[in-house]
Amino acid sequence: MRAEAMTDREFLSYCRGMAETPRCGFVPEQIARLYRLAGHSALADRWSEQPNGVCNMDRWAIRDAVKQAEERLVETPKTTAEILQFPR
């Protein structure tokens, strides 16, 4: 599955797994998405401007960004459904 077709949670799981590989390789589009999810929009914008190609990343930086992104996903309020009252 292509990274852009993944949900945010699937993508973060993918990133966590890739951080365990010897190369820890990501393309700039993926790095930008990860940093955007982690709340680092300026850094994400800089990565979005980079030419396409695999970048070997620091696994600890990726792990930290995944952790920050997961924390932000948990903190994001979910839309609540309206409670309907049924006649008695």
N, C-alpha and C positions, 0 to 999 in steps of 0.2 A: 504494500500500500504506500502510495506517495505521501510524504509528510504533510503536504497541503490538504490532503483529503482526510487527515486524522482529526479527531476532536482534540481539544486542548489537553485533556487528560491522557489520551492515547499518545499524543506528541511528546508529552513530558516523560511518559514511560519509555518511549523510543529513545529520547535523549539520555535518560538514565542508563539504559542499556548500552548505548553507543559510548558513553563515558568509560565503560569498562573494557572497550576494545583497545588494542595496542596503539592504533593511530588516533583514535578519538576524532574521527573526521566528520566535518560538517560543511555544508555549503553556506555562503553568506546569508541566503534567504532563511535558512533554518536557524542560524545564529541570531538573526534579527528577530525572528518570531519568538525564540526563547527569551531574549532580553526584553522584548516588549511584554511578554507574559509575566516576567519577573519585575516589571515596573521601571525598567531602565530605557525609557523611550529615546533619549538622546543617543545612547549607545546603539540602540536598535536602528535608528535612522542612519548612523554612520555605517553599520554593517550592510544596510540595504543598498548603499551606494557602491559597494565593492563589486568587482567583476566576479562572474561565476567561476567556480572551481573549488575543489576540496581543500579545506583548511584544517590542519592538525591543531586541535585546541588543547588547552590545559584541562585535564580531567577534573581538577578541583574547582576550577572556575565554572565548568558546566554543571557539576554537582551542586554548587552553591546557587547557581541561577535556577536550577530545577527546584531546589528546596524553596527559594523565595517565590517562585511562580506557584508552587503548590500551596504555599501559605496564603497567597493572594486569592487563589481560587476558592479556598475554604472561607476566607473572609468576605468574599463577594456575596451580597445578599441575593438570595434566590427570589424570583417573583412568586408571590403567594397566590393561590387560587382563591377566588371569592367564595366565602362560605354561604351556601344556599340553605335556606330554612324550608323544610318540607311541611306541608299542612298536616295537622294532627288528626 
